[in-house]
Amino acid sequence: MARRPAHKWAFKSGMRAGAYSWRSSAKAIDRLKSASAEIRAVARSEPVIAAEGVIALAQRIWPAFEHIDTSSGALGTAVRRTLDELVPILIDAPTEEDTRGKWLELLREAILDDGVDYLAPIADRFGEIAAFPALMNLHADRDLDLIQAAWSDHVRYAHVPTATLTLSCLLEAGRFAELLDLLAIKKTHLWFDEKFGAEALLRQGREDEALAYAEALLADDRQPWGRRDIARFCEHILVRQGRAEHAYRRFGLPTASGNTYLAIWRDLVKRYPDLDARMILEDLIAAHESKGKWFAAAKTARFLDIALDCAAHHDAAPATLIRAARDLKLKEPDFAAQVAFCAVRHLVQGRGYEPSPLDIDEAVEHLMVAAGRIGASDWALQELRRISSSPRSAGLMADRLARVLSSIDESRNKH
């Protein structure tokens, strides 16, 4: 049979050894994104070739990125995200045992050469990548004695680069007792190793033991490495046992996360579809304390009474309130009027990030339009005058409000 010509990967030219300097983190992240996109595109029609592309990328990550400053953590996060996307391609590729065995040797060598554990996502799932029981056992046994000796020595610390892949292979090979015995001899117990033990118990149907095993790492007041992952593991068990409310209170709510307050709420609502969405929002506000910061989440979730309560809080951002008043002054005029009023009050009392006197103009404009639609123009002016004359109102913003009110009065007197 004719040998299949090697695929020409575009990303290889940008992933040469020593290709990146100390301050090339952003450039390296862009290169990872393009490499991942290229490999995933090939995977749609040529999954085996795409898997070989993942291996080629893995072999080049450490040599190419060795000299980059990683102190910000951005590059490490990007590498992990990229490999998390690509490892399933390796696992799912349809190959014979001999071919997969060769792949594993290449990956094992890359892990051994890796200076900062960039390839941890591959080591974590090495047993799954092995696919065949014989290969799982082969790599489980390769360094087993070495790991036992290193971990048994509680005086001197010795790092074994292949420890994680060994644990992964023991797990996937179903050698649960050996796996747990190996973990038991370690002096320190951290989640990046202990997750394999917890999973081993879970796969044996020992749910309560798995829960206790993981929870033990959260037993004191310290913030252990992998705290969020530990909590999610425990949460999953409790939900599976039909104890969703307990899972939510014990693990879900304290570890809720997202890029925005709205994303945090949506994440919990998605994870707990049977719980009341309004209750979840109220719980989050109580747990995180920064009430004003939750305004946008409450508004978007359509809990407008909660949103108004947030808008009145001292840490609500006037700029956010002004945008909401602008967007809703025609559709929800009563709500928009009250939000705009809160924005004016915050500005006059010196709140907000780098506020401008023009913010007063805009907030008052939206307030008057919204108030006019509900027949509350006189109320709006009365409240604005009350703010303007308040002892707490002083400075540039208060002066601006007084000028805006004077302008409104002149305009009304002319008509």
TITIFI-773709 format. One record per residue (C-alpha): residue number from 1; residue in three letters; x, y, z. Coordinates in steps of 0.001 Angstrom, whole numbers, padded with zeros to 6 digits, always signed. Example, Ala and Ser with C-alpha at 12.3 -4.5 7.8 and 13.67 -1.06 7.14 Angstrom:
BEGIN
+-----+-----+---------+---------+---------+
|   n | res |      c1 |      c2 |      c3 |
+-----+-----+---------+---------+---------+
|   1 | ALA | +012300 | -004500 | +007800 |
|   2 | SER | +013670 | -001060 | +007140 |
+-----+-----+---------+---------+---------+
# end
This chain:
BEGIN
+-----+-----+---------+---------+---------+
|   n | res |      c1 |      c2 |      c3 |
+-----+-----+---------+---------+---------+
|   1 | MET | +000000 | +000000 | +000000 |
|   2 | ALA | +001325 | +003454 | -000925 |
|   3 | ARG | +002330 | +005615 | +002038 |
|   4 | ARG | -000024 | +008522 | +002664 |
|   5 | PRO | +001760 | +011847 | +002105 |
|   6 | ALA | +002252 | +013890 | +005286 |
|   7 | HIS | -000235 | +016663 | +005813 |
|   8 | LYS | +001252 | +020151 | +005583 |
|   9 | TRP | +000249 | +022035 | +008697 |
|  10 | ALA | +000405 | +025806 | +008428 |
|  11 | PHE | +000839 | +026247 | +012184 |
|  12 | LYS | +004169 | +024415 | +012264 |
|  13 | SER | +006129 | +027316 | +010808 |
|  14 | GLY | +005104 | +029520 | +013714 |
|  15 | MET | +005803 | +026903 | +016369 |
|  16 | ARG | +009560 | +026467 | +016005 |
|  17 | ALA | +011841 | +025954 | +019007 |
|  18 | GLY | +012729 | +029311 | +020559 |
|  19 | ALA | +010403 | +031148 | +018178 |
|  20 | TYR | +009010 | +033459 | +020879 |
|  21 | SER | +010763 | +035965 | +023101 |
|  22 | TRP | +010058 | +037106 | +026668 |
|  23 | ARG | +007210 | +039468 | +025750 |
|  24 | SER | +005542 | +037389 | +023052 |
|  25 | SER | +002647 | +036041 | +025114 |
|  26 | ALA | -000075 | +037738 | +023041 |
|  27 | LYS | +001492 | +036582 | +019788 |
|  28 | ALA | +001764 | +033011 | +021101 |
|  29 | ILE | -001903 | +033027 | +022161 |
|  30 | ASP | -002934 | +034126 | +018667 |
|  31 | ARG | -000818 | +031329 | +017198 |
|  32 | LEU | -002560 | +028794 | +019430 |
|  33 | LYS | -005972 | +030033 | +018305 |
|  34 | SER | -005087 | +029677 | +014620 |
|  35 | ALA | -003518 | +026245 | +015186 |
|  36 | SER | -006617 | +025020 | +016996 |
|  37 | ALA | -008899 | +026359 | +014255 |
|  38 | GLU | -006771 | +024682 | +011574 |
|  39 | ILE | -006795 | +021306 | +013339 |
|  40 | ARG | -010521 | +021424 | +014107 |
|  41 | ALA | -011286 | +022256 | +010473 |
|  42 | VAL | -009335 | +019199 | +009284 |
|  43 | ALA | -011046 | +017018 | +011930 |
|  44 | ARG | -014399 | +017409 | +010178 |
|  45 | SER | -013267 | +015250 | +007266 |
|  46 | GLU | -009930 | +013688 | +008312 |
|  47 | PRO | -010061 | +012823 | +012028 |
|  48 | VAL | -006874 | +010738 | +012016 |
|  49 | ILE | -004857 | +013459 | +010294 |
|  50 | ALA | -006316 | +015985 | +012748 |
|  51 | ALA | -005215 | +013790 | +015661 |
|  52 | GLU | -001702 | +013772 | +014246 |
|  53 | GLY | -001941 | +017558 | +014095 |
|  54 | VAL | -002766 | +017657 | +017811 |
|  55 | ILE | +000329 | +015573 | +018523 |
|  56 | ALA | +002476 | +017816 | +016344 |
|  57 | LEU | +001211 | +020878 | +018199 |
|  58 | ALA | +001765 | +019263 | +021599 |
|  59 | GLN | +005355 | +018431 | +020676 |
|  60 | ARG | +006031 | +022067 | +019780 |
|  61 | ILE | +004357 | +023967 | +022623 |
|  62 | TRP | +007174 | +023846 | +025182 |
|  63 | PRO | +010098 | +024293 | +022728 |
|  64 | ALA | +008339 | +027256 | +021105 |
|  65 | PHE | +007110 | +028948 | +024286 |
|  66 | GLU | +010055 | +028167 | +026573 |
|  67 | HIS | +011353 | +031748 | +026766 |
|  68 | ILE | +008012 | +033556 | +027177 |
|  69 | ASP | +007178 | +035347 | +030430 |
|  70 | THR | +004199 | +033412 | +031844 |
|  71 | SER | +003745 | +035405 | +035065 |
|  72 | SER | +000347 | +036810 | +034028 |
|  73 | GLY | -001094 | +033333 | +033563 |
|  74 | ALA | -002694 | +034294 | +030237 |
|  75 | LEU | -000552 | +031978 | +028135 |
|  76 | GLY | -001005 | +029021 | +030467 |
|  77 | THR | -004771 | +029545 | +030372 |
|  78 | ALA | -004710 | +029738 | +026574 |
|  79 | VAL | -002687 | +026523 | +026284 |
|  80 | ARG | -005076 | +024682 | +028579 |
|  81 | ARG | -008117 | +025974 | +026721 |
|  82 | THR | -006596 | +024956 | +023390 |
|  83 | LEU | -005702 | +021449 | +024524 |
|  84 | ASP | -009091 | +020994 | +026196 |
|  85 | GLU | -010601 | +021691 | +022764 |
|  86 | LEU | -008266 | +019342 | +020930 |
|  87 | VAL | -007875 | +016316 | +023229 |
|  88 | PRO | -011304 | +014901 | +022224 |
|  89 | ILE | -009993 | +014734 | +018647 |
|  90 | LEU | -007166 | +012512 | +019878 |
|  91 | ILE | -009520 | +010329 | +021904 |
|  92 | ASP | -012108 | +009873 | +019149 |
|  93 | ALA | -009745 | +009318 | +016192 |
|  94 | PRO | -010406 | +005854 | +014631 |
|  95 | THR | -007010 | +004099 | +014720 |
|  96 | GLU | -005533 | +000653 | +015149 |
|  97 | GLU | -003682 | -000218 | +018334 |
|  98 | ASP | -000219 | -000030 | +016746 |
|  99 | THR | -000780 | +003498 | +015454 |
| 100 | ARG | -002203 | +004677 | +018744 |
| 101 | GLY | +000732 | +003109 | +020559 |
| 102 | LYS | +003118 | +005211 | +018469 |
| 103 | TRP | +001088 | +008318 | +019225 |
| 104 | LEU | +001294 | +007635 | +022953 |
| 105 | GLU | +005067 | +007324 | +022828 |
| 106 | LEU | +005321 | +010705 | +021109 |
| 107 | LEU | +002990 | +012304 | +023643 |
| 108 | ARG | +004812 | +010694 | +026552 |
| 109 | GLU | +008122 | +012083 | +025314 |
| 110 | ALA | +006576 | +015545 | +024917 |
| 111 | ILE | +005253 | +015398 | +028497 |
| 112 | LEU | +008692 | +014401 | +029776 |
| 113 | ASP | +010270 | +017344 | +027944 |
| 114 | ASP | +007609 | +019847 | +029065 |
| 115 | GLY | +009165 | +022395 | +031406 |
| 116 | VAL | +006035 | +023874 | +033004 |
| 117 | ASP | +003292 | +021238 | +032610 |
| 118 | TYR | +001728 | +022914 | +029600 |
| 119 | LEU | +000600 | +019429 | +028523 |
| 120 | ALA | -001288 | +018672 | +031751 |
| 121 | PRO | -004628 | +018398 | +029865 |
| 122 | ILE | -003130 | +015589 | +027787 |
| 123 | ALA | -001648 | +013840 | +030822 |
| 124 | ASP | -005018 | +014135 | +032622 |
| 125 | ARG | -006733 | +012136 | +029883 |
| 126 | PHE | -003856 | +009913 | +028814 |
| 127 | GLY | -005785 | +006763 | +029709 |
| 128 | GLU | -008663 | +007825 | +027472 |
| 129 | ILE | -006255 | +008676 | +024665 |
| 130 | ALA | -004712 | +005203 | +025041 |
| 131 | ALA | -008136 | +003719 | +024195 |
| 132 | PHE | -006944 | +000084 | +024183 |
| 133 | PRO | -006692 | -001787 | +027540 |
| 134 | ALA | -003264 | -003166 | +026648 |
| 135 | LEU | -001942 | +000358 | +026064 |
| 136 | MET | -003560 | +001653 | +029249 |
| 137 | ASN | -001855 | -001052 | +031276 |
| 138 | LEU | +001454 | -000608 | +029482 |
| 139 | HIS | +001663 | +003065 | +030404 |
| 140 | ALA | +000202 | +002501 | +033867 |
| 141 | ASP | +003022 | +000070 | +034675 |
| 142 | ARG | +005885 | +001912 | +032963 |
| 143 | ASP | +006777 | +004212 | +035878 |
| 144 | LEU | +004662 | +002741 | +038653 |
| 145 | ASP | +007611 | +001597 | +040773 |
| 146 | LEU | +009365 | +004932 | +040304 |
| 147 | ILE | +006271 | +006863 | +041441 |
| 148 | GLN | +005777 | +004615 | +044468 |
| 149 | ALA | +009379 | +005176 | +045528 |
| 150 | ALA | +009201 | +008952 | +045007 |
| 151 | TRP | +005902 | +009387 | +046834 |
| 152 | SER | +006937 | +007110 | +049717 |
| 153 | ASP | +009843 | +009426 | +050548 |
| 154 | HIS | +008234 | +012093 | +052747 |
| 155 | VAL | +011557 | +013781 | +053491 |
| 156 | ARG | +012734 | +014639 | +050010 |
| 157 | TYR | +010368 | +015848 | +047306 |
| 158 | ALA | +010760 | +014272 | +043886 |
| 159 | HIS | +008641 | +015260 | +040911 |
| 160 | VAL | +007767 | +012472 | +038478 |
| 161 | PRO | +006601 | +014060 | +035198 |
| 162 | THR | +004643 | +010955 | +034184 |
| 163 | ALA | +002713 | +010614 | +037452 |
| 164 | THR | -000501 | +012160 | +036129 |
| 165 | LEU | -000594 | +010058 | +032968 |
| 166 | THR | +000049 | +006964 | +035105 |
| 167 | LEU | -002907 | +007788 | +037356 |
| 168 | SER | -005075 | +008382 | +034309 |
| 169 | CYS | -004144 | +004993 | +032848 |
| 170 | LEU | -004770 | +003193 | +036136 |
| 171 | LEU | -008210 | +004796 | +036287 |
| 172 | GLU | -009198 | +003958 | +032709 |
| 173 | ALA | -007833 | +000421 | +033059 |
| 174 | GLY | -010126 | -000104 | +036035 |
| 175 | ARG | -007259 | -000712 | +038449 |
| 176 | PHE | -009024 | +001240 | +041167 |
| 177 | ALA | -007488 | -000406 | +044237 |
| 178 | GLU | -003951 | +000154 | +042949 |
| 179 | LEU | -004773 | +003742 | +042144 |
| 180 | LEU | -006151 | +004463 | +045618 |
| 181 | ASP | -003242 | +002679 | +047303 |
| 182 | LEU | -000783 | +004749 | +045281 |
| 183 | LEU | -002467 | +008022 | +046218 |
| 184 | ALA | -002602 | +007000 | +049878 |
| 185 | ILE | +001189 | +007022 | +050220 |
| 186 | LYS | +001561 | +010672 | +049203 |
| 187 | LYS | +002482 | +013199 | +051870 |
| 188 | THR | +000448 | +015996 | +050308 |
| 189 | HIS | -003011 | +015526 | +048849 |
| 190 | LEU | -003962 | +017926 | +046082 |
| 191 | TRP | -006879 | +017752 | +043674 |
| 192 | PHE | -004822 | +017405 | +040493 |
| 193 | ASP | -003906 | +013917 | +041781 |
| 194 | GLU | -006804 | +013180 | +044117 |
| 195 | LYS | -009425 | +013717 | +041408 |
| 196 | PHE | -008419 | +010321 | +040016 |
| 197 | GLY | -009060 | +008691 | +043386 |
| 198 | ALA | -012423 | +010409 | +043767 |
| 199 | GLU | -013402 | +009317 | +040272 |
| 200 | ALA | -012261 | +005750 | +040996 |
| 201 | LEU | -014634 | +005582 | +043966 |
| 202 | LEU | -017437 | +007095 | +041912 |
| 203 | ARG | -016996 | +004561 | +039111 |
| 204 | GLN | -017356 | +001776 | +041641 |
| 205 | GLY | -020699 | +003181 | +042745 |
| 206 | ARG | -019273 | +004342 | +046082 |
| 207 | GLU | -020858 | +007781 | +045840 |
| 208 | ASP | -020858 | +008701 | +049522 |
| 209 | GLU | -017210 | +007680 | +049843 |
| 210 | ALA | -016312 | +009685 | +046739 |
| 211 | LEU | -018126 | +012702 | +048181 |
| 212 | ALA | -016324 | +012405 | +051520 |
| 213 | TYR | -013001 | +011843 | +049753 |
| 214 | ALA | -013354 | +015084 | +047791 |
| 215 | GLU | -014915 | +017096 | +050615 |
| 216 | ALA | -011976 | +016264 | +052875 |
| 217 | LEU | -009870 | +018591 | +050733 |
| 218 | LEU | -012237 | +021448 | +051615 |
| 219 | ALA | -012245 | +020712 | +055328 |
| 220 | ASP | -010281 | +023700 | +056614 |
| 221 | ASP | -010343 | +027441 | +056049 |
| 222 | ARG | -007648 | +027432 | +053401 |
| 223 | GLN | -008444 | +027845 | +049724 |
| 224 | PRO | -007048 | +024632 | +048219 |
| 225 | TRP | -005851 | +024411 | +044647 |
| 226 | GLY | -008752 | +023316 | +042466 |
| 227 | ARG | -011377 | +024384 | +045008 |
| 228 | ARG | -013950 | +025137 | +042321 |
| 229 | ASP | -013370 | +021805 | +040579 |
| 230 | ILE | -013656 | +019947 | +043884 |
| 231 | ALA | -016928 | +021709 | +044605 |
| 232 | ARG | -018293 | +020888 | +041149 |
| 233 | PHE | -017396 | +017217 | +041631 |
| 234 | CYS | -019240 | +017117 | +044972 |
| 235 | GLU | -022131 | +019092 | +043530 |
| 236 | HIS | -022497 | +016587 | +040676 |
| 237 | ILE | -022783 | +013685 | +043125 |
| 238 | LEU | -025418 | +015398 | +045253 |
| 239 | VAL | -027494 | +016347 | +042200 |
| 240 | ARG | -027255 | +012771 | +040933 |
| 241 | GLN | -028545 | +011604 | +044331 |
| 242 | GLY | -031558 | +013887 | +044033 |
| 243 | ARG | -030237 | +016368 | +046596 |
| 244 | ALA | -030188 | +019402 | +044305 |
| 245 | GLU | -031175 | +021925 | +046988 |
| 246 | HIS | -028322 | +020795 | +049234 |
| 247 | ALA | -025917 | +020794 | +046286 |
| 248 | TYR | -026979 | +024330 | +045420 |
| 249 | ARG | -026542 | +025696 | +048955 |
| 250 | ARG | -023360 | +023799 | +049811 |
| 251 | PHE | -021451 | +024009 | +046524 |
| 252 | GLY | -023304 | +025720 | +043688 |
| 253 | LEU | -023973 | +029123 | +045209 |
| 254 | PRO | -020545 | +029647 | +046855 |
| 255 | THR | -018653 | +028744 | +043681 |
| 256 | ALA | -020847 | +030461 | +041079 |
| 257 | SER | -018683 | +032265 | +038553 |
| 258 | GLY | -018766 | +034099 | +035250 |
| 259 | ASN | -017322 | +037041 | +033372 |
| 260 | THR | -020289 | +039225 | +034344 |
| 261 | TYR | -022884 | +039212 | +037116 |
| 262 | LEU | -025476 | +038241 | +034512 |
| 263 | ALA | -023310 | +035308 | +033392 |
| 264 | ILE | -022993 | +034138 | +037004 |
| 265 | TRP | -026773 | +034101 | +037396 |
| 266 | ARG | -027340 | +032376 | +034053 |
| 267 | ASP | -024780 | +029713 | +034918 |
| 268 | LEU | -026587 | +028797 | +038128 |
| 269 | VAL | -030019 | +028897 | +036483 |
| 270 | LYS | -028754 | +026509 | +033811 |
| 271 | ARG | -027246 | +024145 | +036376 |
| 272 | TYR | -030370 | +024209 | +038564 |
| 273 | PRO | -033328 | +024472 | +036159 |
| 274 | ASP | -035783 | +023239 | +038800 |
| 275 | LEU | -034974 | +026021 | +041253 |
| 276 | ASP | -036686 | +029404 | +041127 |
| 277 | ALA | -034637 | +031811 | +039011 |
| 278 | ARG | -035681 | +034802 | +041119 |
| 279 | MET | -034591 | +033054 | +044306 |
| 280 | ILE | -031220 | +032291 | +042723 |
| 281 | LEU | -030714 | +035954 | +041854 |
| 282 | GLU | -031656 | +037076 | +045363 |
| 283 | ASP | -029306 | +034488 | +046859 |
| 284 | LEU | -026450 | +035658 | +044651 |
| 285 | ILE | -026998 | +039289 | +045608 |
| 286 | ALA | -026990 | +038349 | +049292 |
| 287 | ALA | -023874 | +036210 | +048890 |
| 288 | HIS | -021831 | +038735 | +046906 |
| 289 | GLU | -022983 | +041867 | +048801 |
| 290 | SER | -022216 | +044375 | +045994 |
| 291 | LYS | -025905 | +044961 | +045439 |
| 292 | GLY | -025660 | +047800 | +042965 |
| 293 | LYS | -023456 | +045729 | +040665 |
| 294 | TRP | -026324 | +043283 | +040109 |
| 295 | PHE | -028571 | +045909 | +038477 |
| 296 | ALA | -027906 | +044820 | +034883 |
| 297 | ALA | -028428 | +041150 | +035727 |
| 298 | ALA | -031747 | +041860 | +037440 |
| 299 | LYS | -032894 | +044127 | +034598 |
| 300 | THR | -032038 | +041585 | +031898 |
| 301 | ALA | -033688 | +038807 | +033915 |
| 302 | ARG | -036825 | +041000 | +033978 |
| 303 | PHE | -037009 | +041202 | +037760 |
| 304 | LEU | -037505 | +044946 | +037593 |
| 305 | ASP | -038395 | +045418 | +041249 |
| 306 | ILE | -035071 | +043827 | +042223 |
| 307 | ALA | -033324 | +045933 | +039580 |
| 308 | LEU | -034757 | +049138 | +041098 |
| 309 | ASP | -033581 | +048062 | +044525 |
| 310 | CYS | -030102 | +047528 | +043065 |
| 311 | ALA | -030213 | +050861 | +041223 |
| 312 | ALA | -030814 | +052707 | +044482 |
| 313 | HIS | -027792 | +051115 | +046146 |
| 314 | HIS | -024675 | +053267 | +046555 |
| 315 | ASP | -022419 | +051042 | +044397 |
| 316 | ALA | -024651 | +051054 | +041322 |
| 317 | ALA | -022806 | +052524 | +038333 |
| 318 | PRO | -024492 | +055716 | +037105 |
| 319 | ALA | -023335 | +055073 | +033528 |
| 320 | THR | -025075 | +051677 | +033544 |
| 321 | LEU | -028256 | +053226 | +034917 |
| 322 | ILE | -028225 | +055970 | +032292 |
| 323 | ARG | -027907 | +053425 | +029475 |
| 324 | ALA | -030807 | +051423 | +030890 |
| 325 | ALA | -032972 | +054551 | +031135 |
| 326 | ARG | -032090 | +055432 | +027542 |
| 327 | ASP | -032965 | +051978 | +026248 |
| 328 | LEU | -036218 | +051553 | +028188 |
| 329 | LYS | -037680 | +055050 | +028415 |
| 330 | LEU | -040252 | +054231 | +025720 |
| 331 | LYS | -040913 | +050545 | +026482 |
| 332 | GLU | -040776 | +050686 | +030302 |
| 333 | PRO | -041156 | +054404 | +031107 |
| 334 | ASP | -042033 | +053999 | +034802 |
| 335 | PHE | -038976 | +051812 | +035381 |
| 336 | ALA | -036735 | +054034 | +033229 |
| 337 | ALA | -037807 | +057181 | +035087 |
| 338 | GLN | -036915 | +055707 | +038459 |
| 339 | VAL | -033596 | +054384 | +037176 |
| 340 | ALA | -032683 | +057757 | +035661 |
| 341 | PHE | -033587 | +059438 | +038949 |
| 342 | CYS | -031213 | +057063 | +040802 |
| 343 | ALA | -028468 | +057911 | +038302 |
| 344 | VAL | -028885 | +061654 | +038940 |
| 345 | ARG | -028805 | +061150 | +042698 |
| 346 | HIS | -025642 | +059032 | +042528 |
| 347 | LEU | -023892 | +061563 | +040304 |
| 348 | VAL | -024779 | +064526 | +042499 |
| 349 | GLN | -023530 | +062641 | +045559 |
| 350 | GLY | -020153 | +062097 | +043918 |
| 351 | ARG | -020458 | +058494 | +042807 |
| 352 | GLY | -019494 | +056861 | +039542 |
| 353 | TYR | -016312 | +056160 | +037607 |
| 354 | GLU | -014890 | +059276 | +035934 |
| 355 | PRO | -018316 | +060953 | +035590 |
| 356 | SER | -018880 | +063902 | +033287 |
| 357 | PRO | -021262 | +066833 | +033830 |
| 358 | LEU | -022835 | +065768 | +030544 |
| 359 | ASP | -023993 | +062612 | +032322 |
| 360 | ILE | -026348 | +064828 | +034336 |
| 361 | ASP | -027783 | +066257 | +031120 |
| 362 | GLU | -028371 | +062797 | +029652 |
| 363 | ALA | -029874 | +061318 | +032805 |
| 364 | VAL | -032279 | +064243 | +033228 |
| 365 | GLU | -033248 | +064058 | +029549 |
| 366 | HIS | -034152 | +060358 | +029807 |
| 367 | LEU | -035947 | +060978 | +033101 |
| 368 | MET | -038140 | +063728 | +031649 |
| 369 | VAL | -039006 | +061731 | +028516 |
| 370 | ALA | -039966 | +058663 | +030562 |
| 371 | ALA | -041851 | +060731 | +033129 |
| 372 | GLY | -043733 | +062527 | +030368 |
| 373 | ARG | -045006 | +059214 | +028986 |
| 374 | ILE | -046577 | +058308 | +032340 |
| 375 | GLY | -047851 | +061787 | +033199 |
| 376 | ALA | -045281 | +062290 | +035940 |
| 377 | SER | -043322 | +065297 | +034706 |
| 378 | ASP | -044193 | +067411 | +037746 |
| 379 | TRP | -043112 | +064580 | +040063 |
| 380 | ALA | -039807 | +064292 | +038205 |
| 381 | LEU | -039052 | +068015 | +038499 |
| 382 | GLN | -040034 | +068051 | +042160 |
| 383 | GLU | -037673 | +065161 | +042903 |
| 384 | LEU | -034840 | +066754 | +040944 |
| 385 | ARG | -035257 | +070004 | +042871 |
| 386 | ARG | -035221 | +068052 | +046120 |
| 387 | ILE | -031926 | +066448 | +045134 |
| 388 | SER | -030491 | +069782 | +044027 |
| 389 | SER | -031300 | +071448 | +047330 |
| 390 | SER | -030141 | +068571 | +049512 |
| 391 | PRO | -027255 | +069300 | +051938 |
| 392 | ARG | -025481 | +066249 | +050465 |
| 393 | SER | -025471 | +067839 | +047016 |
| 394 | ALA | -022407 | +069912 | +046267 |
| 395 | GLY | -019714 | +070346 | +043685 |
| 396 | LEU | -019634 | +070333 | +039904 |
| 397 | MET | -022452 | +067813 | +039435 |
| 398 | ALA | -024816 | +069666 | +041770 |
| 399 | ASP | -024063 | +072927 | +039950 |
| 400 | ARG | -024753 | +071222 | +036635 |
| 401 | LEU | -028086 | +069905 | +037864 |
| 402 | ALA | -029076 | +073387 | +039061 |
| 403 | ARG | -028264 | +074793 | +035606 |
| 404 | VAL | -030249 | +072037 | +033867 |
| 405 | LEU | -033257 | +072696 | +036110 |
| 406 | SER | -033005 | +076424 | +035459 |
| 407 | SER | -032966 | +075751 | +031733 |
| 408 | ILE | -036061 | +073538 | +032022 |
| 409 | ASP | -037896 | +076203 | +034032 |
| 410 | GLU | -037057 | +078883 | +031461 |
| 411 | SER | -038283 | +076670 | +028675 |
| 412 | ARG | -041552 | +075892 | +030472 |
| 413 | ASN | -042156 | +079584 | +031282 |
| 414 | LYS | -041799 | +080466 | +027611 |
| 415 | HIS | -044558 | +078030 | +026765 |
+-----+-----+---------+---------+---------+
# end
